[in-house]
């Protein structure tokens, strides 16, 4: 995939992920309080947490997953995301391709309606696919024979720096996943990734400011590999790690 072919709605950035407990969550929020503000979605959401649901695509032999856990520095993810779990609400849906190049990530996205989403999941073609991101997403799905494999959802709090620095901080609660071929399945059996864990993500373009470095150090945070996609595959598809035909 040649990223120079479409530069719409992109964001080149670093991403740092930490797994924290409830005590660290409240301590970190207190430390961040003077420097951040809730984003618009968090402000208007019930209990200041908004719903995120993503349907991830992969090959039949989970090539994208194995690229991730193998540490491939040049890889991509393909997903369809919404911010509701109720199809009757006719929520906005976002088609996303997330590219990783060494330590940097770049995300491409385009919005679609529920009819276009349902049509694509049935036919692998968009009803109206003139947007370059939709065109490339469809091309990759057909070229790699990608299919919807995994549903991931969680409640998110999002914060932005008050001084205008390009820094975004999120807390993701109750991260769960399930095998699925649909963004809105009739029946789903969720697997909780970690019962009492919260995922803290820091997204930034430049160096971290001193106040944020101080909060990270004071709370003893350590970077972890915390791909929701990879963890979801491992929790919902255990045969990938221990195939049924292998000696146990």
N, C-alpha and C positions, 0 to 999 in steps of 0.2 A: 504494500500500500504506500503510495507516494503522498506524503502529507502536504507537499507543496501544491497539489492539485486543488485543494480547498482550504482556505484559511478562515472560514466563517466560524464565529462563535467558538474560538479556541482560547485556551488558557494554559500557558506553559508554566510549570511550577514544581517545587519540591513538595513531597508529602512525608510527614513524620507521624508514626502511629505508636500509641502506647495503650496497654491494657491496664486499667486502674480499678480499684475497689471503691465502695461507697464512701469510706472515710477520705480517701485521696480526692474523690470527686468534689466533695464539699470544701476541702482545703484548697484545692486548685481554683475553684470558682471564686473563693474569697480573695485569693492572690491575684486573680485576673480582673477583679471587679473595677479597679480604677482605670483600666486600660482598654476595656472592650465594651461593646454594646450588642444587644440582641439584634439579629438580622430581622427583616420584615416578616418572614414566614414564622419565625419563633415567637415574635411579639403577638401575632394574631392567633396562634395555635392554642387549643385547650391545654392548660397546664404548661404552656410555653414549650411544647414538644410537638413537632409535626411528623406525620407518618411518611416513611419512605419505603417503596416496594420496587424491586428490580427483578426482571427476568433475564437470566444470563444464557448466552448461546455457547455451544462447544461442538466438537466433532463427536462421532459415535465412539471413538477411542479416547476421548478427552485430551486431545492434543494441546489445547490452550491451558488446561489445568496443569499438565505435566511440564509445559514451558515455564509456568509460574513457579512450581515447587523445585524445578531444576535450576532456577536462578538465571534464566535467559534474560539478558539485559535489553533485548530488543523484542518486545512482545506487545500484543494487543488484547483488549477485551471488548466484547460486543454485548450490549444490553438494551432493554427497553424498560424505562423507569416511569413510575407514576407516584403521586403523593396522596393516594387514597386506596382503600381496600374495598370500595363499594363501586361496582361498575355502573349502578343506577345513577350515581352522581355525575356520570359522564366527565370524568376528570381529564385534565390535560395529560398527555403522555409524551415523553421525551425519548427519542432514539439517540443512543450515545455510542461512540467509539472512543475508547480510552487507550492511548498509545504510551508506552514506556520506553524511554531511551536512556539507558544507564540510570542515573539518579533523578531524571526529570520525567514528568508526565505531561501529556497534552490531551485535552478532551475536546471532541467535536460533537455537536448536538443539533437536533432539529425537533420541533414539536409537531405532533400529529394528533388526529382525533381518534376516538375509540373505534369508529368503523374502519379506518385505515389500518389500525393495529390488528383488529380481528381478521381483516382480509389478508394481511401479510402473514400472520401465523398459520393461516390455512393454505395460502397459495405461494408464499415466499416472494410475492410481488406487491408493491405499493399501489394503491388506487391512484395516488397523485405523488409520484416520486421524482419531481423535477429539482428538488433541493439537492445540492451536491452531496451532502451528508447521507441523505436517503439513498441516492444513487450508489454511493460507495458501500454503504451498509448492505444493500441488496446484492451488489457484485461480490462482496466478500462471503456472504451467506451461500451464494450459488457456487462460487469458486472453491470454497473450503468444505462445502456440504455441511454448514453449521445448522444446528437445530436447537430449539429452546430446551434447556436441561434443568435449570435450577432457579427457584424463587427465593429471594432474600428480602427480609423486611425488618425494620427497626424504628424506634422513635428517636428523633434527632433534635438536639439543641444547637443552634448555630450562632456564632458571634463574630463580629468584625472589629478591627482595631479602631478606637475612637479618633486617633490622630491621622487617619487617612492612609496609613501604611497598608500595603496590599498583603494583609495577613488574615486568614480565616481559621477559626477554631471551632471544632464541633465535638459534641459528646453524643455518642450513639448508645441507646439503652435497649435492652431486651432483643439483641440481635438473634434472629431465628432464620432457618432455611428449610426448604422442602423440595423434593423432586417435582418438577412441573413442566408442562408444555404450554401453559397458559398464564397470562398475567392475572387473570381472575378465575382460578379454578373453582369448580363447584365444591370439591372436597379436597382438603389439604391436611397433611399430618406434619406439624412443625417440629423441628429439632432445634432446641435452644443451644446456642454455641457455648455459653458459659453462664451459669445461673446468676451469679452475683458480680459479673464483670461488666465494665463499661469501656467502650473504645473511645479514646481521645485521639483526635486527628488534628494536626497542625499543617496547614497548607500555606506556602509562602513562595515568593519569587526571588527575593534577595536574602541577605543575612538576617538572622533573627535579632530583634531588638534586645537590649540588655534586660528589660523587665520580664520578657518571656523566657530568656535563658535562666534568669534567677528563679522563676516559678518552676521550671523543669528540674533544676538542680536541687532546690529546697525540698521537693517532693520525691527525690530519688528516682525519677522516671528513667526507664530504659527502653530504647527502641525495640520493637518486636515486629516480626513478620506477621501481619494480621489481615491478610486478604479475606474479606467476607466471602468472596467467591470460592477461594480454595478451601476455607474452613467449612463452607456449606457443602461442597462436593464431598469432603472427607466424612462429614457427619451423616449425610444422607445417602451416600454411595460407598459403604465400607468395603465392598468387593474391589474397588479401585486400588486400595492399599493392600488388601489381602484377597486376591482373586480366589473364587470358589474352587478352581482347579489346582491351586497350589498346595504344597505340603504345609501343614500348620504345625 
